[in-house]
């Protein structure tokens, strides 16, 4: 039996290293208690565990060796001579003692597997190192492992006995660990892996947490402004479905929002209304700081694991303050592209201050969610936050509520003002000046045979009614439920001229209803109708280009077969997007990523304290001699 011992890093206790020290030949010869072990002597199987265990007849009890540790491949590679592959003998490597095994088992051992750096297996390195060492020390020089056939046995080599301070060892280990994490971005505790998000044709690398199929239930506090229950906007369906499926997945949910129109109950979520005031430039948008003692105490009693706030707005400041007070991670989702709206409602010089406000908010957040890659690109261009802290909130649509089966002759009669046989253009959404709805006036001037219906309400409605006076246009006001589904499905073409959509959920709903879409190539709409799908699931036109829009719109209005083909393809595409799957991604991936970033930030904040402690409190020097 041959033992190759590595004690260069002081991995073994001193008592064991003494065991293999060279002694003068006269002492070796006079030693009568050394036990001879033949190379062919059988070595019993050694079960893992603590207790009295012998290897080749030598008891290791009392030497402080923990046999419950698994053999370390890295230590074996560092020693250079972990075991004798030819004879099947065991080796003592550092403080790890692999169990003896047969030659067949050695072939299956991890030590025999090729290294990822292409340097060959550990056993090959062991053989090469052994040849370099030569016969520097005969086995017969070991008083406890002498053999009658020592001339035929391999020689032992003992590394230098230089003492290495424990601080230097820890430094080396940390350095190696940081290099591995930097190259592979793998953290076993949190399951971090590398993900890539394509923005503007470039792949941005970011740590992404592996999706857990059954993530433990959490307590989630949502701050949404304005209310997703009363205010009609693109994110109303997004947040309502989000709350619904969070509750379905077992999470406790608290929703803090503006006080108007808050229902008593919504899928079991706890709802809290905060006193609001109208926006000075947009009177129908209620705002609230949500930082009253009542709300703070309610949220504190709820004990959230994470806070999720809609941004930008006023309430997001309250959510950020409460998150810092309670010391919990905060996620912000960006839903309204305010810098684009400002020039249309107020002074253009306010755009830069608005970007500064957005930067302050989202740099304080642990993660930012965006509804489309186009918005992510804008935030990255403005350097709002770090690249790897911007994540996509996947789109979704309720494909059962918005379905071609809701097509209704009665609704078509209503929308066409009693002329159902005429081509019918439909627009659904909030009637605001930022939606570029005046462009539709220019479109209708070129299509006298067509009819148009506006479904929705907003501050721009009165001006639009004056603009379309004397034209075949119908304003229905707000429609909900089945009436809204019928309005979508009963039109011929859906037109979206807006250049400021963060996503355009109404476009998704129109496509799910089976009618073709002609939309502006701006904002988040190209995320819904990508370049490779143009002409198959919908059409895009250059923003403000009337001729381009008409070239896409006229064939659809006059070719029923083309309309049905595009509408059917759009419906099939929308069936792929599900709110349940989008919610699961946020819950199991993005929230986990936010928690990971939050913990990382805490470590960085504690680093100055650790440096001060290290400066004033010196680490004790540990001697192994």
C-alpha positions as CSV (number, residue, x, y, z in Angstrom):
1,X,0.0,0.0,0.0
2,X,1.4,3.4,-1.0
3,X,0.5,6.7,0.6
4,X,1.3,10.0,-1.1
5,X,1.0,12.7,1.6
6,X,0.6,16.4,0.9
7,X,1.1,18.7,4.0
8,X,2.3,21.8,2.3
9,X,-0.8,23.9,3.2
10,X,-0.9,22.6,6.7
11,X,-4.1,20.7,5.8
12,X,-3.2,17.8,8.2
13,X,-2.8,18.2,12.0
14,X,0.8,18.3,13.1
15,X,0.5,14.9,14.7
16,X,-0.2,13.4,11.3
17,X,2.6,15.3,9.6
18,X,5.0,14.1,12.2
19,X,4.0,10.6,11.4
20,X,5.6,10.8,8.0
21,X,8.7,12.9,8.9
22,X,12.0,11.5,7.8
23,X,14.2,10.0,10.5
24,X,17.8,9.1,10.5
25,X,18.6,5.7,9.2
26,X,19.8,4.5,12.6
27,X,16.4,5.4,14.2
28,X,14.6,3.6,11.4
29,X,16.6,0.5,11.7
30,X,16.2,0.5,15.5
31,X,12.4,0.9,15.2
32,X,10.9,-2.5,16.1
33,X,7.3,-1.4,16.3
34,X,6.9,-0.3,12.6
35,X,4.4,-2.5,10.9
36,X,5.2,-3.8,7.5
37,X,2.4,-3.6,5.0
38,X,2.6,-5.4,1.6
39,X,1.4,-3.7,-1.5
40,X,-1.1,-6.5,-2.0
41,X,-2.5,-6.4,1.5
42,X,-6.2,-5.8,1.4
43,X,-7.6,-2.6,2.9
44,X,-11.1,-2.8,4.4
45,X,-13.9,-0.5,3.1
46,X,-14.1,2.7,5.2
47,X,-17.5,4.1,5.8
48,X,-17.9,7.8,6.0
49,X,-18.4,9.1,9.5
50,X,-16.5,9.8,12.7
51,X,-15.0,7.2,14.9
52,X,-12.2,4.7,15.1
53,X,-11.1,4.2,11.5
54,X,-7.8,2.5,10.4
55,X,-6.1,2.8,7.0
56,X,-3.4,0.1,6.3
57,X,-3.5,-0.8,10.0
58,X,-2.7,2.7,11.3
59,X,-5.4,4.2,13.6
60,X,-6.3,7.8,12.8
61,X,-8.5,8.3,15.9
62,X,-7.3,11.3,17.8
63,X,-5.6,13.0,14.9
64,X,-8.6,15.3,14.4
65,X,-9.3,14.1,10.8
66,X,-12.9,14.5,9.7
67,X,-13.8,11.7,7.4
68,X,-17.2,13.1,6.7
69,X,-15.8,15.5,4.2
70,X,-15.8,14.5,0.6
71,X,-12.6,14.3,-1.3
72,X,-11.7,17.6,-2.8
73,X,-10.7,17.5,-6.5
74,X,-9.1,21.0,-6.2
75,X,-6.9,19.9,-3.3
76,X,-5.9,16.8,-5.2
77,X,-4.9,18.8,-8.2
78,X,-2.9,21.2,-6.0
79,X,-1.0,18.4,-4.4
80,X,0.0,16.9,-7.7
81,X,0.2,13.3,-6.4
82,X,-3.2,12.3,-4.9
83,X,-3.0,8.5,-5.4
84,X,-1.4,5.6,-7.1
85,X,-3.6,4.8,-10.1
86,X,-1.8,1.6,-11.0
87,X,-2.1,-0.2,-7.7
88,X,-5.4,1.1,-6.6
89,X,-4.0,2.5,-3.4
90,X,-5.6,5.3,-1.4
91,X,-3.9,8.7,-0.9
92,X,-3.9,11.4,1.8
93,X,-4.4,14.7,0.1
94,X,-4.4,17.8,2.3
95,X,-7.1,17.3,4.9
96,X,-9.2,15.1,2.6
97,X,-8.8,11.3,2.8
98,X,-10.4,9.5,-0.2
99,X,-11.6,5.9,0.5
100,X,-9.7,3.0,-1.2
101,X,-11.4,1.7,-4.3
102,X,-10.8,-0.7,-7.0
103,X,-9.2,0.1,-10.4
104,X,-12.6,-0.1,-12.1
105,X,-14.0,2.4,-9.6
106,X,-11.1,4.7,-10.2
107,X,-12.0,4.9,-13.8
108,X,-15.4,6.2,-12.7
109,X,-13.9,8.6,-10.2
110,X,-14.2,12.4,-10.7
111,X,-10.4,12.5,-10.5
112,X,-10.2,10.6,-13.8
113,X,-12.5,13.0,-15.6
114,X,-10.9,15.6,-17.9
115,X,-10.4,19.1,-16.4
116,X,-12.4,21.9,-18.0
117,X,-9.2,23.8,-18.7
118,X,-7.9,21.0,-21.0
119,X,-5.0,20.0,-18.8
120,X,-6.0,16.3,-18.6
121,X,-7.3,14.3,-15.6
122,X,-6.1,14.6,-12.1
123,X,-4.5,11.1,-12.2
124,X,-2.6,12.0,-15.4
125,X,-1.2,15.0,-13.6
126,X,-0.4,12.9,-10.6
127,X,1.6,10.4,-12.8
128,X,3.5,13.3,-14.4
129,X,4.3,14.9,-11.1
130,X,5.5,11.6,-9.7
131,X,7.9,11.1,-12.6
132,X,9.3,14.6,-12.0
133,X,9.8,14.0,-8.3
134,X,11.8,10.8,-8.8
135,X,12.8,8.6,-5.9
136,X,13.6,11.3,-3.5
137,X,12.5,9.3,-0.5
138,X,12.1,5.6,-0.1
139,X,9.1,4.1,1.6
140,X,11.4,2.2,3.9
141,X,12.4,5.5,5.5
142,X,8.9,5.8,6.9
143,X,8.9,4.0,10.3
144,X,5.2,3.2,10.2
145,X,4.9,2.1,6.6
146,X,8.0,0.1,5.9
147,X,7.8,-2.8,3.4
148,X,9.8,-5.8,2.7
149,X,9.6,-5.0,-1.0
150,X,10.5,-1.4,-0.7
151,X,12.7,-1.4,-3.8
152,X,9.7,-2.1,-6.0
153,X,7.5,0.5,-4.5
154,X,7.0,4.0,-5.6
155,X,8.7,6.8,-3.7
156,X,7.1,9.5,-1.6
157,X,7.5,13.2,-2.0
158,X,6.7,15.7,0.7
159,X,6.2,19.4,-0.2
160,X,7.8,22.3,1.7
161,X,6.9,22.8,5.3
162,X,6.7,26.5,5.0
163,X,4.1,28.0,7.3
164,X,1.3,30.0,5.5
165,X,-0.7,32.5,7.7
166,X,-4.4,31.7,7.8
167,X,-5.2,35.2,6.5
168,X,-3.2,34.5,3.3
169,X,-5.1,31.2,2.8
170,X,-8.5,33.0,3.2
171,X,-7.3,35.7,0.8
172,X,-6.4,33.1,-1.8
173,X,-9.7,31.3,-1.4
174,X,-11.7,34.5,-1.7
175,X,-9.7,35.5,-4.8
176,X,-10.3,32.1,-6.5
177,X,-14.0,32.3,-5.5
178,X,-14.4,35.8,-6.9
179,X,-12.8,34.7,-10.2
180,X,-15.1,31.8,-10.6
181,X,-18.1,34.0,-9.8
182,X,-16.9,36.6,-12.2
183,X,-16.4,34.2,-15.1
184,X,-19.4,32.0,-14.6
185,X,-21.8,34.3,-12.5
186,X,-22.8,31.3,-10.5
187,X,-23.9,31.7,-6.9
188,X,-25.2,28.4,-5.5
189,X,-27.1,29.9,-2.7
190,X,-29.3,32.1,-4.9
191,X,-29.0,30.2,-8.2
192,X,-27.7,33.1,-10.2
193,X,-27.0,32.4,-13.9
194,X,-26.2,34.6,-16.9
195,X,-29.1,35.9,-19.0
196,X,-28.9,38.1,-22.0
197,X,-31.4,40.8,-23.1
198,X,-31.3,42.0,-26.6
199,X,-31.7,45.8,-26.7
200,X,-31.0,47.8,-29.9
201,X,-29.4,44.7,-31.5
202,X,-26.9,44.3,-28.6
203,X,-27.0,41.6,-26.0
204,X,-26.8,43.0,-22.4
205,X,-25.5,40.4,-19.9
206,X,-27.3,40.4,-16.5
207,X,-27.5,38.1,-13.6
208,X,-30.8,36.2,-13.7
209,X,-32.1,33.9,-11.0
210,X,-33.2,30.5,-12.0
211,X,-36.9,30.0,-12.1
212,X,-38.3,28.0,-9.2
213,X,-41.3,25.9,-10.1
214,X,-42.7,26.2,-6.6
215,X,-41.3,29.4,-5.0
216,X,-42.4,29.8,-1.4
217,X,-45.4,32.2,-0.9
218,X,-44.5,35.8,-0.2
219,X,-46.2,38.9,1.2
220,X,-46.2,41.5,-1.5
221,X,-47.2,45.1,-1.1
222,X,-48.3,46.8,-4.3
223,X,-48.4,50.7,-4.6
224,X,-50.3,51.5,-7.8
225,X,-51.2,55.1,-8.9
226,X,-53.7,55.9,-10.3
227,X,-56.1,53.1,-9.2
228,X,-56.2,50.1,-11.4
229,X,-59.8,49.6,-10.3
230,X,-61.3,53.0,-11.3
231,X,-58.9,54.7,-13.7
232,X,-59.0,53.4,-17.3
233,X,-55.5,53.0,-18.7
234,X,-53.2,50.5,-20.4
235,X,-52.0,49.0,-17.1
236,X,-55.5,48.4,-15.6
237,X,-55.7,44.9,-17.0
238,X,-52.1,44.3,-16.3
239,X,-52.3,44.9,-12.6
240,X,-55.7,43.3,-12.2
241,X,-54.5,40.1,-13.8
242,X,-51.2,40.4,-11.9
243,X,-53.1,40.5,-8.5
244,X,-55.4,37.7,-9.6
245,X,-52.6,35.3,-10.4
246,X,-50.4,36.2,-7.4
247,X,-53.3,35.3,-5.2
248,X,-53.9,32.1,-7.2
249,X,-50.2,31.2,-6.6
250,X,-50.6,31.5,-2.9
251,X,-49.1,34.9,-2.2
252,X,-50.5,37.4,0.3
253,X,-51.1,40.7,-1.5
254,X,-51.8,44.2,-0.2
255,X,-52.7,47.0,-2.7
256,X,-52.2,50.7,-1.8
257,X,-53.8,53.0,-4.3
258,X,-55.8,56.2,-4.7
259,X,-59.0,56.2,-2.7
260,X,-61.6,56.7,-5.5
261,X,-63.4,53.6,-6.7
262,X,-61.5,51.1,-4.6
263,X,-63.6,47.9,-4.2
264,X,-64.1,46.2,-0.9
265,X,-62.4,43.0,-2.1
266,X,-60.5,41.8,-5.1
267,X,-59.5,38.1,-5.2
268,X,-58.7,38.1,-1.5
269,X,-56.2,40.9,-1.7
270,X,-56.1,43.6,1.0
271,X,-57.0,47.0,-0.5
272,X,-56.1,50.3,1.1
273,X,-57.2,53.7,-0.4
274,X,-55.1,56.8,0.1
275,X,-56.5,60.3,-0.1
276,X,-55.7,61.7,-3.5
277,X,-55.7,65.0,-5.4
278,X,-56.0,65.7,-9.2
279,X,-52.9,66.2,-11.3
280,X,-52.5,69.9,-12.1
281,X,-51.9,69.3,-15.8
282,X,-54.2,66.3,-16.2
283,X,-57.3,66.8,-14.0
284,X,-58.7,63.2,-14.4
285,X,-55.5,61.6,-13.1
286,X,-55.6,61.3,-9.3
287,X,-52.3,61.4,-7.3
288,X,-51.4,60.5,-3.8
289,X,-48.2,60.4,-1.6
290,X,-49.5,57.4,0.4
291,X,-47.3,58.3,3.4
292,X,-49.8,58.9,6.1
293,X,-49.3,57.3,9.5
294,X,-52.3,55.1,8.8
295,X,-50.8,53.6,5.7
296,X,-47.3,53.3,7.2
297,X,-48.8,51.3,10.1
298,X,-50.9,49.2,7.9
299,X,-48.0,48.2,5.7
300,X,-45.7,47.6,8.7
301,X,-48.3,45.3,10.2
302,X,-48.6,43.5,6.9
303,X,-44.8,42.7,7.1
304,X,-44.1,42.6,3.3
305,X,-41.3,40.6,1.9
306,X,-41.1,42.9,-1.1
307,X,-42.7,46.2,-2.2
308,X,-43.7,46.8,-5.9
309,X,-44.5,50.3,-7.0
310,X,-45.7,51.8,-10.3
311,X,-43.6,54.6,-11.7
312,X,-43.3,57.5,-12.3
313,X,-45.7,59.3,-10.1
314,X,-46.1,60.7,-6.6
315,X,-47.0,57.5,-4.7
316,X,-43.7,55.9,-5.7
317,X,-41.9,58.3,-3.4
318,X,-44.1,57.1,-0.5
319,X,-43.4,53.5,-1.4
320,X,-39.7,54.1,-1.5
321,X,-39.7,55.8,1.9
322,X,-41.7,52.9,3.4
323,X,-39.4,50.3,1.9
324,X,-36.4,52.1,3.4
325,X,-38.1,52.4,6.8
326,X,-39.0,48.7,6.8
327,X,-35.7,47.6,5.2
328,X,-37.3,45.5,2.5
329,X,-36.5,45.3,-1.3
330,X,-38.4,47.5,-3.7
331,X,-39.3,46.9,-7.3
332,X,-40.4,49.7,-9.6
333,X,-42.3,49.1,-12.9
334,X,-42.2,51.9,-15.4
335,X,-45.5,52.4,-17.2
336,X,-45.9,56.0,-18.3
337,X,-43.2,57.7,-20.5
338,X,-43.7,61.1,-18.9
339,X,-40.7,62.8,-20.6
340,X,-42.5,62.3,-23.9
341,X,-45.7,63.6,-22.6
342,X,-44.3,66.8,-20.9
343,X,-43.8,68.9,-24.2
344,X,-47.5,68.2,-25.1
345,X,-48.9,69.3,-21.8
346,X,-46.5,71.8,-20.3
347,X,-43.0,73.4,-20.8
348,X,-40.3,71.5,-22.7
349,X,-37.6,72.7,-20.3
350,X,-39.1,70.4,-17.7
351,X,-38.0,67.3,-19.6
352,X,-34.5,67.3,-18.1
353,X,-35.6,67.7,-14.5
354,X,-38.1,64.9,-15.1
355,X,-35.3,62.6,-16.2
356,X,-33.4,63.5,-13.0
357,X,-36.4,62.5,-10.9
358,X,-36.7,59.2,-12.8
359,X,-33.0,58.5,-12.2
360,X,-33.3,59.2,-8.5
361,X,-36.2,56.9,-8.1
362,X,-34.9,53.9,-10.2
363,X,-31.4,54.1,-8.9
364,X,-32.8,53.7,-5.4
365,X,-34.9,50.7,-6.5
366,X,-33.5,47.2,-6.4
367,X,-35.0,46.3,-9.8
368,X,-36.8,48.1,-12.7
369,X,-39.4,46.4,-14.8
370,X,-40.3,47.8,-18.2
371,X,-43.2,46.7,-20.5
372,X,-41.1,46.7,-23.7
373,X,-37.6,46.6,-25.0
374,X,-38.1,50.0,-26.7
375,X,-38.7,51.6,-23.3
376,X,-35.7,49.7,-21.8
377,X,-33.6,51.2,-24.6
378,X,-34.7,54.7,-23.7
379,X,-33.9,54.2,-20.0
380,X,-30.5,52.8,-20.9
381,X,-29.8,55.7,-23.2
382,X,-30.7,58.1,-20.4
383,X,-28.5,56.0,-17.9
384,X,-31.5,55.8,-15.5
385,X,-30.0,52.7,-13.7
386,X,-27.5,49.9,-14.2
387,X,-28.1,47.7,-17.3
388,X,-28.5,44.5,-15.4
389,X,-31.2,46.0,-13.2
390,X,-33.7,46.6,-16.0
391,X,-35.9,43.6,-16.7
392,X,-38.8,43.0,-19.1
393,X,-42.3,42.5,-17.8
394,X,-43.6,40.1,-20.4
395,X,-46.7,41.0,-22.3
396,X,-49.9,39.2,-21.8
397,X,-53.6,39.3,-22.9
398,X,-56.8,37.8,-21.8
399,X,-57.5,35.8,-24.9
400,X,-60.8,34.5,-23.6
401,X,-62.3,37.9,-22.9
402,X,-61.0,39.3,-26.2
403,X,-62.1,36.8,-28.8
404,X,-63.5,36.9,-32.4
405,X,-66.7,35.1,-31.2
406,X,-67.8,38.4,-29.7
407,X,-68.4,39.9,-33.1
408,X,-71.9,41.5,-33.0
409,X,-74.0,42.9,-35.8
410,X,-75.8,45.2,-33.2
411,X,-72.5,46.6,-32.0
412,X,-71.3,47.2,-35.6
413,X,-74.6,49.0,-36.3
414,X,-73.9,51.2,-33.3
415,X,-70.2,51.9,-34.1
416,X,-70.9,52.7,-37.8
417,X,-73.8,55.0,-36.9
418,X,-76.3,52.8,-38.8
419,X,-74.1,51.9,-41.8
420,X,-72.7,48.5,-41.0
421,X,-71.8,47.8,-44.7
422,X,-69.2,50.6,-44.7
423,X,-65.6,49.9,-43.9
424,X,-65.2,50.5,-40.1
425,X,-62.0,51.7,-38.4
426,X,-61.9,51.3,-34.6
427,X,-59.7,53.0,-32.0
428,X,-59.8,52.0,-28.3
429,X,-58.0,53.9,-25.5
430,X,-57.7,57.0,-23.4
431,X,-58.4,60.1,-25.4
432,X,-55.4,62.2,-24.7
433,X,-53.4,64.8,-26.7
434,X,-50.3,62.6,-26.4
435,X,-52.0,59.8,-28.4
436,X,-51.7,61.7,-31.7
437,X,-55.4,61.2,-32.5
438,X,-55.4,64.3,-34.7
439,X,-53.5,62.2,-37.2
440,X,-56.7,60.2,-37.7
441,X,-58.5,63.3,-38.9
442,X,-56.0,63.5,-41.8
443,X,-56.6,59.8,-42.5
444,X,-60.4,60.1,-42.6
445,X,-60.1,63.1,-45.0
446,X,-58.6,60.6,-47.5
447,X,-61.1,57.8,-46.8
448,X,-64.6,59.3,-47.3
449,X,-66.2,55.9,-47.7
450,X,-64.9,54.7,-44.3
451,X,-66.4,55.1,-40.8
452,X,-64.5,55.5,-37.5
453,X,-65.4,54.8,-33.9
454,X,-63.6,56.1,-30.8
455,X,-64.1,53.8,-27.7
456,X,-62.8,55.5,-24.5
457,X,-62.7,58.8,-22.7
458,X,-60.2,61.4,-21.7
459,X,-59.4,65.1,-21.5
460,X,-59.0,65.4,-25.3
461,X,-62.5,64.1,-26.1
462,X,-64.2,67.4,-26.3
463,X,-61.7,68.8,-28.7
464,X,-61.8,65.7,-30.9
465,X,-65.6,65.9,-31.2
466,X,-65.2,69.4,-32.5
467,X,-62.5,68.3,-34.9
468,X,-64.6,65.4,-36.3
469,X,-67.8,67.4,-36.4
470,X,-69.7,66.6,-39.7
471,X,-67.6,63.5,-40.3
472,X,-68.8,59.8,-39.9
473,X,-67.3,59.4,-36.5
474,X,-68.8,57.9,-33.3
475,X,-67.7,58.5,-29.7
476,X,-69.1,55.8,-27.4
477,X,-67.4,56.8,-24.2
478,X,-66.2,54.2,-21.8
479,X,-67.1,50.6,-22.5
480,X,-66.4,47.6,-20.2
481,X,-66.9,43.9,-20.1
482,X,-68.7,42.2,-22.9
483,X,-69.5,45.5,-24.6
484,X,-65.8,46.3,-24.9
485,X,-65.1,42.8,-26.3
486,X,-67.9,43.3,-28.9
487,X,-66.5,46.7,-29.9
488,X,-63.1,45.2,-30.7
489,X,-64.4,42.2,-32.6
490,X,-67.0,44.2,-34.6
491,X,-64.5,46.5,-36.4
492,X,-62.6,45.9,-39.6
493,X,-59.2,47.5,-38.8
494,X,-57.7,48.8,-35.6
495,X,-55.6,51.9,-36.0
496,X,-53.0,53.1,-33.4
497,X,-51.3,56.4,-34.3
498,X,-49.7,57.0,-30.8
499,X,-45.9,57.4,-30.7
500,X,-45.6,57.3,-26.9
501,X,-47.0,53.8,-26.0
502,X,-44.8,52.0,-23.4
503,X,-46.4,48.8,-24.8
504,X,-49.9,49.3,-26.2
505,X,-52.1,46.7,-24.5
506,X,-55.0,47.8,-26.6
507,X,-53.1,46.6,-29.7
508,X,-52.8,43.1,-28.0
509,X,-56.5,43.1,-27.3
510,X,-57.4,44.0,-30.8
511,X,-55.2,41.3,-32.3
512,X,-56.6,38.8,-29.8
513,X,-60.1,39.8,-31.0
514,X,-59.1,38.8,-34.6
515,X,-58.9,42.1,-36.4
516,X,-55.8,43.4,-38.2
517,X,-53.8,46.3,-36.7
518,X,-52.1,49.3,-38.4
519,X,-49.9,51.0,-35.8
520,X,-47.1,53.6,-35.6
521,X,-43.6,52.2,-35.7
522,X,-42.8,53.8,-32.3
523,X,-42.8,53.0,-28.6
524,X,-43.6,49.5,-27.6
525,X,-45.8,48.6,-30.6
526,X,-42.9,47.1,-32.6
527,X,-42.4,44.7,-29.7
528,X,-45.9,43.4,-30.5
529,X,-45.5,43.4,-34.3
530,X,-41.8,42.8,-34.9
531,X,-40.1,43.4,-38.2
532,X,-40.3,39.7,-39.3
533,X,-44.0,39.6,-38.6
534,X,-45.0,42.8,-40.5
535,X,-47.5,41.9,-43.2
536,X,-48.3,38.6,-41.4
537,X,-49.9,39.6,-38.0
538,X,-50.2,43.3,-38.6
539,X,-48.8,46.4,-40.3
540,X,-46.6,49.3,-39.1
541,X,-46.2,52.8,-40.6
542,X,-43.7,55.6,-40.0
543,X,-45.0,57.9,-37.3
544,X,-46.8,60.9,-38.9
545,X,-46.4,59.6,-42.5
546,X,-49.9,59.8,-44.0
547,X,-49.0,58.1,-47.3
548,X,-47.3,55.2,-45.5
549,X,-50.3,54.7,-43.3
550,X,-52.8,54.8,-46.2
551,X,-50.8,52.3,-48.2
552,X,-51.3,49.8,-45.4
553,X,-54.8,50.7,-44.4
554,X,-56.6,50.9,-47.8
555,X,-55.9,47.2,-48.8
556,X,-57.3,46.0,-45.5
557,X,-60.4,48.0,-45.7
558,X,-61.3,46.8,-49.2
559,X,-60.1,43.2,-49.2
560,X,-62.1,41.0,-46.8
561,X,-60.0,38.0,-47.5
562,X,-56.8,39.8,-46.6
563,X,-58.4,41.1,-43.4
564,X,-59.5,37.6,-42.3
565,X,-56.0,36.2,-43.1
566,X,-54.2,38.8,-41.1
567,X,-56.8,38.7,-38.3
568,X,-56.5,34.9,-38.0
569,X,-52.7,35.0,-37.8
570,X,-52.8,37.8,-35.2
571,X,-55.2,35.7,-33.1
572,X,-52.9,32.7,-33.2
573,X,-49.9,34.8,-32.2
574,X,-51.8,36.3,-29.2
575,X,-52.7,32.9,-27.9
576,X,-49.0,32.5,-27.0
577,X,-49.2,35.3,-24.4
578,X,-50.7,34.5,-21.1
579,X,-51.0,36.7,-18.0
580,X,-50.4,33.6,-15.8
581,X,-47.0,32.9,-17.4
582,X,-46.1,36.6,-17.2
583,X,-47.0,36.7,-13.5
584,X,-45.1,33.5,-12.8
585,X,-41.9,35.0,-14.4
586,X,-42.2,38.2,-12.2
587,X,-42.9,36.2,-9.1
588,X,-40.2,33.5,-9.5
589,X,-37.5,35.3,-11.4
590,X,-37.7,39.0,-11.2
591,X,-38.6,39.3,-7.5
592,X,-35.8,36.8,-6.7
593,X,-33.4,39.0,-8.6
594,X,-34.5,42.1,-6.7
595,X,-34.0,40.3,-3.4
596,X,-30.5,39.2,-4.5
597,X,-29.6,42.8,-5.5
598,X,-31.0,44.1,-2.2
599,X,-28.8,41.7,-0.2
600,X,-25.8,42.6,-2.3
601,X,-26.4,46.3,-1.6
602,X,-26.6,45.6,2.1
603,X,-23.2,43.9,2.0
604,X,-21.7,46.9,0.3
605,X,-23.2,49.2,2.8
606,X,-21.7,47.2,5.6
607,X,-18.2,47.2,4.0
608,X,-17.0,50.5,5.6
609,X,-18.0,49.2,9.0
610,X,-16.0,46.0,8.4
611,X,-13.0,48.0,7.3
612,X,-13.2,50.0,10.5
613,X,-13.4,46.9,12.6
614,X,-10.5,45.4,10.8
615,X,-8.4,48.5,11.4
616,X,-9.1,48.8,15.1
617,X,-9.5,45.1,15.9
618,X,-6.5,43.1,14.6
619,X,-7.1,39.5,13.7
620,X,-5.2,37.1,16.0
621,X,-2.2,35.4,14.5
622,X,-2.6,31.6,14.4
623,X,0.4,29.4,14.6
624,X,0.3,25.8,13.6
625,X,3.7,24.8,15.1
